[in-house]
Amino acid sequence: MNSPVVAPSRAATVDDAGRVDQAMRGFLAEIGSGAALAMEACVHCGRCAEACHFYVQTGDPRYTPIHKIAPLRQAYQREVGPFAFAYRLFGLTPRVTAGQLATWQDLIYDSCNMCGRCSLICPMGIDIAGLVEQARHGMFDAGLAPADYLGVLAEKEHATGSPFGLTRAQFRDMLHQVGRTHDVVMHVDEPRADIVPTVSSVDLKTYPASMAAIAKILNHMGAAWTFRTDGFDADNASLTAGDRAGQRAITLSIVRAAMECGAGTVVMPECGHSFTEMRWEAANTFGRSLPFRVLQITELLAEGLADGRIRVNRVAQTATYHDACQLSRRGGATAAPRVVLHALGIDVREMADSGDTGWCCGGGGGVALIKRAQALRAHAFEIKRRQVEATGADTMYTSCSGCRQTLDHGGKSVNWTTTVASLLELVAANLKD
């Protein structure tokens, strides 16, 4: 049986037996009362399978969502469940092997976007996506985050605070260069500010215009705002890799940076996982309620349009909107982008599945960063392609740069003529003077 693929920095230090032990200890550390209840609650109805695009597009039973938490269930049944003694005594649940970890690595990372569609549809209310996130913690502890781009980014982020290894000085220079290129005033490391916007590593690498867009909008609003170089990168690759320590460090750097300048609002960028981390998990990481609001950028735009701080020209256009899973289904920011689109006068053509039930782009949860998952990701993309084309819209807007990148790449692979664009950038381009 094949050994699991391990991250290079860990491969030489732990053998297969040690890696299995580390993974099992990581799994057991995640099994609290909520996870235990989920293990017992599953009735194996199979409804989650029809909610997963990887299963729907391939028909492969391995991709049934509940099957992906097998490592957690096996650890639970054998070690801490109410019948653990019997499971061990009669060999009903065998010990985990290195070969099983190799299989689970593919399922937990390559074929799960943690999009939460399975969690939404589960009749027993099991948050399967949340359990997959917990399972990734155990896999990371054993050095089993995929050894290619995802694992590398997480380790670099843990070491430097940025998945690309950017220093504070480099980020500051980048912001000022973006300001010069787009002719917009950038506020950086101001001692006092009401609003602190964060950025996504995808934007840093691929869509720098988005940073100019948010600066332009905040200046238009007359807000007291600033980027902070001591807590700027919200992408949190550590979260998707399963690195709890790295995830905590990135989250706390943003919290402390906002507190340092007395901000009342932290704005999360066009990035899904960064939003759910700060909106739902950061207070637990911080240890108490956050001393500021956390808004996704579309929520800030909707607020500004409602109270008149943002004024826009109307756009004669027909478009559809892609709901990023972590922003809509997992984050609750479903209505805000539609408020923005309608304020712009856009004729919105909704897909057959949209809002909370929308299908994932296929790249979320770090899957877009795993090279070996490319073919599987292309299968998943087909659902979104069909639904977008059925709308007849020429443009699809989204508020997640990771989705934007995944959909753009997927569209190019099938000679798609639909333009994928940023809602944030659309607003910035149509501000009234």
C-alpha positions in Angstrom: 0.0 0.0 0.0 1.3 3.4 -0.9 2.6 5.8 1.7 0.9 9.2 1.9 2.5 12.2 0.1 4.0 14.5 2.7 5.2 18.0 2.8 9.0 18.2 2.1 9.9 19.8 5.4 8.3 17.0 7.3 9.0 14.0 5.1 12.5 13.3 6.4 11.7 13.6 10.1 8.7 11.2 10.6 8.2 7.6 9.4 4.9 6.1 8.5 4.2 4.8 12.0 4.9 8.1 13.6 2.8 9.9 11.0 -0.1 7.7 11.7 0.3 8.4 15.4 0.4 12.1 14.9 -2.6 12.1 12.6 -4.7 10.1 15.1 -3.7 12.4 18.0 -4.7 15.3 15.8 -8.1 13.7 15.0 -8.8 12.9 18.7 -8.0 16.5 19.7 -10.8 17.7 17.4 -13.5 15.4 18.7 -15.5 17.4 21.2 -19.2 17.0 22.0 -20.3 18.5 18.7 -18.2 16.2 16.5 -19.1 13.2 18.7 -22.8 14.0 18.2 -22.3 14.2 14.5 -20.7 10.8 14.4 -23.7 9.3 16.1 -26.3 11.3 14.2 -25.5 10.2 10.6 -28.3 8.0 9.3 -26.5 7.2 6.0 -29.3 8.5 3.9 -27.0 9.6 1.1 -28.6 13.0 0.5 -25.2 14.7 1.0 -23.9 12.9 -2.1 -26.3 14.7 -4.4 -25.2 18.0 -2.9 -21.5 17.5 -3.8 -20.4 18.4 -7.3 -17.5 16.0 -7.2 -19.9 13.1 -6.6 -22.6 14.4 -9.0 -20.1 14.9 -11.9 -18.1 11.6 -11.4 -20.6 9.3 -9.8 -17.8 7.9 -7.7 -19.0 6.9 -4.2 -15.7 7.8 -2.7 -16.7 11.4 -3.1 -19.8 11.1 -0.9 -19.2 13.9 1.6 -19.9 11.8 4.8 -17.2 9.3 3.5 -14.6 12.1 3.7 -14.8 12.3 7.5 -14.0 8.6 7.8 -10.7 9.3 9.6 -12.5 11.2 12.3 -15.2 8.5 12.6 -12.6 5.8 12.8 -10.7 7.6 15.5 -13.9 8.3 17.4 -15.2 4.7 17.2 -11.9 3.1 18.2 -10.7 5.5 20.9 -13.4 7.6 22.5 -16.9 6.5 21.4 -19.3 4.8 23.9 -18.4 1.4 22.4 -14.7 2.0 21.8 -13.7 -0.9 24.0 -15.8 -3.3 22.0 -14.6 -1.9 18.7 -11.0 -2.6 19.8 -11.7 -5.9 21.5 -13.5 -7.5 18.6 -11.5 -5.7 15.8 -14.6 -4.0 14.5 -12.6 -0.9 13.8 -9.0 -1.5 12.8 -6.1 0.7 13.4 -5.5 3.4 10.9 -2.7 2.7 8.4 -0.4 4.9 6.3 -2.2 3.7 3.2 -5.5 4.9 4.5 -4.0 8.3 5.2 -2.9 8.4 1.6 -6.4 7.8 0.5 -7.9 10.2 3.0 -5.4 12.9 1.9 -6.9 12.8 -1.6 -10.5 12.9 -0.2 -10.0 15.5 2.5 -8.0 18.0 0.4 -8.4 17.2 -3.3 -12.2 16.5 -3.5 -13.6 18.8 -0.9 -14.0 22.6 -1.1 -15.5 22.8 2.4 -18.3 24.6 0.5 -21.0 23.5 3.0 -23.6 22.5 0.5 -23.7 19.0 2.0 -24.0 20.6 5.5 -27.0 22.7 4.3 -28.9 19.7 2.9 -28.1 17.1 5.7 -31.5 16.3 7.3 -29.7 15.6 10.6 -28.0 19.0 10.6 -24.4 17.6 10.5 -21.9 20.2 9.5 -19.9 17.9 7.3 -17.8 20.8 5.9 -16.8 21.8 9.4 -15.8 18.2 10.2 -13.6 18.1 7.1 -11.9 21.2 8.4 -11.3 19.5 11.7 -10.0 16.4 9.9 -7.5 18.6 8.0 -6.1 19.7 11.3 -5.1 16.1 12.1 -3.7 15.6 8.6 -1.6 18.7 8.9 -0.3 17.6 12.3 1.0 14.5 10.6 2.6 16.5 7.8 0.0 15.4 5.3 -1.2 18.7 3.8 -0.5 18.3 0.0 3.1 18.8 -0.6 2.7 21.1 -3.6 1.5 24.7 -3.7 -1.0 24.5 -0.8 1.5 23.0 1.7 4.2 25.4 0.6 2.0 28.5 1.0 0.8 27.5 4.4 4.3 26.9 5.7 5.6 30.2 4.3 2.6 32.0 5.8 3.3 30.4 9.2 6.9 31.5 9.1 6.5 35.0 7.7 2.8 36.1 8.0 2.3 36.0 4.3 1.8 33.0 1.9 4.2 34.7 -0.5 6.7 35.7 2.1 6.1 39.4 1.7 7.6 41.7 4.4 5.8 44.7 5.8 8.1 47.0 3.7 7.3 45.1 0.5 3.6 45.3 1.1 3.8 49.0 1.9 5.8 49.5 -1.4 3.2 47.5 -3.3 0.3 49.5 -2.0 1.9 52.8 -2.9 2.8 51.4 -6.4 -0.9 50.4 -6.9 -1.9 53.9 -5.8 0.4 55.5 -8.4 -0.7 53.1 -11.1 -4.4 53.8 -10.5 -4.1 57.4 -9.4 -5.7 56.9 -6.0 -4.6 58.0 -2.6 -3.5 55.1 -0.4 -3.6 55.3 3.4 -1.1 53.0 5.0 -0.3 52.5 8.7 -2.2 55.6 9.8 -2.1 55.8 13.6 -5.9 56.2 13.9 -8.6 55.0 11.6 -12.3 54.0 11.7 -12.0 51.3 8.9 -9.3 48.8 8.2 -9.5 46.9 4.9 -7.6 43.7 4.5 -6.4 42.0 1.3 -6.3 38.6 -0.2 -3.1 37.0 -1.4 -4.9 36.2 -4.7 -5.4 40.0 -5.1 -1.7 40.6 -4.3 -0.6 38.2 -7.0 -3.3 38.5 -9.7 -5.8 41.3 -9.1 -4.0 44.3 -7.6 -6.6 46.6 -9.1 -9.0 45.5 -6.3 -6.8 47.2 -3.7 -7.1 50.4 -5.7 -10.8 49.9 -6.0 -11.4 49.7 -2.2 -9.2 52.7 -1.7 -11.1 54.7 -4.2 -14.4 53.7 -2.6 -13.3 54.5 0.9 -12.0 57.9 -0.2 -15.3 58.5 -2.0 -17.1 57.8 1.3 -14.9 60.3 3.1 -14.0 57.5 5.6 -11.0 57.6 8.0 -9.3 54.4 6.9 -6.0 52.7 6.5 -4.3 49.5 5.3 -2.2 48.0 8.1 1.1 46.3 7.2 1.2 44.6 10.6 -1.9 42.5 9.7 -2.7 42.7 6.1 -3.0 39.3 4.4 -6.4 37.9 5.2 -6.3 34.9 2.8 -5.2 32.5 5.6 -3.8 29.6 3.6 -3.1 28.0 7.0 -6.9 27.6 7.5 -7.3 25.6 4.3 -4.2 23.5 4.9 -5.2 22.7 8.4 -2.5 24.5 10.3 -4.2 25.7 13.5 -1.2 27.6 14.8 -0.7 29.4 11.5 -4.4 30.2 11.3 -4.4 31.6 14.8 -1.3 33.7 14.1 -2.8 35.3 10.9 -6.2 36.0 12.6 -4.6 37.6 15.7 -2.3 39.8 13.6 -5.4 41.3 11.9 -7.2 41.7 15.2 -4.2 43.4 16.9 -3.6 45.7 13.9 -7.2 46.9 13.9 -7.1 47.5 17.6 -3.8 49.3 17.4 -5.4 52.1 15.3 -8.8 52.0 17.1 -10.8 50.7 14.1 -14.5 50.1 14.5 -14.8 48.1 11.3 -12.6 45.6 9.7 -13.4 44.9 6.0 -12.7 41.5 4.6 -11.7 41.5 0.9 -13.2 39.6 -2.0 -12.1 36.3 -0.4 -14.4 33.7 1.0 -12.5 31.7 3.6 -11.0 34.9 5.1 -14.5 36.2 5.8 -15.8 33.1 7.5 -12.6 32.9 9.6 -13.0 36.5 10.9 -16.8 36.5 11.1 -17.3 33.2 12.9 -14.0 31.9 14.3 -11.9 34.9 15.2 -13.6 35.7 18.5 -12.9 32.2 19.8 -9.3 32.6 18.7 -9.1 36.0 20.4 -10.8 34.7 23.5 -13.6 37.3 23.7 -15.9 39.3 21.5 -14.0 41.3 18.9 -13.9 45.1 19.6 -14.9 45.9 16.0 -17.4 44.9 13.3 -16.4 42.4 10.6 -17.9 43.2 7.2 -17.4 41.5 3.9 -16.7 44.2 1.2 -20.1 43.7 -0.4 -21.8 44.4 3.0 -19.9 47.7 3.3 -20.9 48.6 -0.3 -24.6 47.8 0.5 -24.4 49.9 3.7 -22.8 52.8 1.9 -25.4 52.7 -0.9 -28.2 52.6 1.6 -27.1 55.6 3.6 -25.9 57.7 0.7 -22.2 57.6 1.4 -21.7 55.7 -1.9 -23.3 57.2 -5.0 -23.1 55.3 -8.3 -24.0 55.7 -11.9 -26.3 53.2 -13.4 -25.0 50.5 -15.7 -27.0 49.2 -18.6 -26.0 45.6 -18.5 -27.3 42.1 -18.2 -25.3 39.9 -15.8 -25.4 36.9 -13.5 -23.8 36.6 -10.0 -21.8 33.8 -8.6 -22.3 33.3 -4.9 -19.1 32.3 -3.2 -19.8 29.4 -0.8 -18.0 31.0 2.1 -19.6 34.4 1.6 -23.2 33.3 1.0 -24.0 29.8 2.3 -21.3 29.8 5.1 -21.1 33.5 5.7 -24.6 34.9 5.4 -23.7 37.7 2.9 -26.2 36.7 0.3 -28.4 39.7 0.0 -25.7 42.4 0.0 -24.3 41.8 -3.5 -27.8 41.9 -5.0 -28.5 45.2 -3.3 -25.3 46.5 -5.0 -26.2 45.0 -8.4 -29.7 46.5 -8.4 -28.4 49.9 -7.2 -26.2 49.9 -10.3 -29.3 49.2 -12.5 -28.0 45.8 -13.7 -30.5 43.3 -15.1 -29.6 40.3 -12.9 -30.2 36.9 -14.3 -30.0 34.4 -11.5 -28.7 30.9 -12.1 -30.9 27.8 -11.5 -29.1 27.4 -8.2 -28.0 30.6 -6.6 -27.7 32.2 -3.2 -27.4 29.8 -0.4 -27.9 26.7 -2.6 -25.4 27.8 -5.3 -22.8 25.4 -6.6 -19.1 26.0 -5.7 -16.7 27.1 -8.3 -14.6 24.0 -7.6 -11.5 25.7 -6.4 -12.4 26.7 -2.8 -10.9 25.2 0.3 -7.4 25.3 -1.3 -8.3 22.8 -4.0 -7.3 25.3 -6.7 -3.8 25.2 -5.3 -3.4 21.4 -5.6 -2.0 20.5 -9.0 -3.0 16.8 -9.0 -6.7 17.9 -8.4 -6.9 19.8 -11.7 -8.8 17.2 -13.7 -11.3 16.6 -10.9 -11.8 20.3 -10.5 -12.5 20.6 -14.2 -15.3 18.0 -13.7 -16.8 20.0 -10.9 -16.7 23.2 -13.0 -19.1 21.7 -15.5 -22.1 22.3 -13.3 -21.3 26.0 -13.0 -20.5 26.3 -16.7 -23.9 24.9 -17.7 -25.8 27.1 -15.3 -24.0 30.3 -16.2 -24.5 29.6 -20.0 -28.2 28.9 -19.4 -28.7 32.5 -18.1 -27.5 34.0 -21.4 -25.6 36.7 -19.5 -22.4 38.0 -21.0 -20.8 38.8 -17.6 -20.7 37.0 -14.3 -19.8 39.0 -11.3 -18.4 37.6 -8.0 -17.1 38.9 -4.7 -14.4 36.3 -4.2 -11.1 36.6 -6.0 -10.4 32.9 -5.5 -13.7 32.0 -7.3 -12.9 34.6 -9.9 -9.6 33.0 -10.7 -11.0 29.5 -10.7 -13.9 30.4 -12.9 -11.7 32.4 -15.2 -9.3 29.5 -15.6 -12.2 27.0 -16.0 -13.8 29.2 -18.7 -10.6 29.5 -20.7 -10.2 25.7 -20.7 -13.6 25.3 -22.5 -13.3 28.5 -24.6 -15.9 30.2 -22.5 -17.0 33.6 -23.8 -18.5 34.8 -20.5 -16.5 37.5 -18.7 -15.8 36.9 -15.0 -15.4 40.2 -13.1 -15.2 41.7 -9.7 -18.3 43.4 -8.1 -16.0 45.6 -6.1 -14.1 46.9 -9.2 -17.5 47.4 -10.9 -18.6 49.8 -8.2 -15.3 51.6 -8.1 -15.5 52.2 -11.9 -19.0 53.7 -11.6 -18.7 56.1 -8.7 -20.4 59.4 -9.2 -18.1 62.4 -9.0 
